[in-house]
């Protein structure tokens, strides 16, 4: 079977057994069962616990072997030393997939590595896919399934998140919720004893709810498989590769048992398959949001509009420092801009519409600049200068994004100000318009969209070469 068919019983299960389900709120098995029920999972749930007859109103069974019905997914939350026995029982029951939440495996040393190898071999012989061990589980806001042991669901959206770290995964969910960034699937892969990043990329590449794949990686076990999966994937991938330094690499090996490898090799490999690299969580979501909700840029030429000259200059500096261009405008564009500008400014790029600009000036100049053939993308910067209301600028950006989609030119916003600006920026986030609090973040987002345009161009050329002439 292919990866999608292999993993579907795990990520779209019709029945779930929670092995290690507990009546104690202090136990992980309690949290997992509760989260599944709270989110309203509509499939069958079988709590497995030999010491109590009932948990949360559900009849328990002493083991999966006592369950008379088929089981798609078993979630295992028992101490590491008991996991091989439990996985063997799942294999005998012909469970289709397991998630081993338990820690105490390769991340702890040689004895743990032996246990991990043992459960992996059992699963492999049974043809049963295994996620983990040492994993958070996964959260699916699209289908309302919370198969993880930490409470809290992400907002539904179109960005899938794969994480090798469980705790960081929860932090990223909370950050995304705060930024009004919706997620499609959140998958914690843990030690990746069986199911690894390449498998999950293959699965998400076929997922109709996912537009962009965002990843946190500490180490990759099968580099060739990973690169092949990334190369096959038609969707943009953004990744943080942690463990770049000796200190970080040493920490990764004790966290998930990851072998980090040379950062230079990873950097080169990512570029080879057009994975865009981020260096922290904020950058990861900056890029993912831009890729999910703006069209790829068809070139590297950036138009900049600001209501403050300094903000425009900083944005221009950042753009050019990372390989983007801030070109001159055509005479036709400059002539069209002049009637909308006060005498104290000139029709050039970056364009300073001055601090007294209101909604119409901001909107009209944006529309004119977008029509310039020398411009591939537009950064609209607002400094809260205390003259116009920030909500006027928000309205102008929303109107431009909605009315100029046919131009296929990305628009990102850069908002600089205090609490009043923070309040109205949420209006942009709700509309899924990328908005950033600094010139550097806005410029890097445009660079990301430019790289995506380049990736798609290369993919298109490759397909043309592979298509035989009629």
Buried (B, 14 or more C-beta within 10 A) or exposed (E): EEBBEBBBBBBEBBBBBBBBBBBEEEBBBBBBBBBBBEBEBEEBBBBBBEEEEEBBEBEBBEBBEEBEEEBBBBBBBBEBEEBBEBBBBBBEBEBBBBBBBBBBBBBBEEEBBEBBEBBBBBBBEBEBBBBBBBBBBBBBBBBBBBBBBBEEBBEBBBBBBBBBBBEBBBEBBEBBBEBBBBBBBBBBBBBBBBBBBBBBBBBBBBBEBBBBBBBBBBBBBBEEBBBBBBEEBEBBBBBBBBBBEEEBBEBBBEBBBBEBBEBEEBBEBBEEBBBBBBEEBBBBBBBBBBBBBBBBBBBBBBBBBBBBBEBBBBBBBBBEEBEBBBBEBBEEBBEBBEEBBEEEBEBBBBBBBBBEBBBEBBBBBBBBBBBBEBBBBBBBBBBBBEEBBBBBBBBBBBBBBEEBEEBEBBBBBBBBBEEEBEEBBEBBBEBBBBBBBBBBBBBBBBBBBBBBBBBBEEEEEEEEEEEEEE
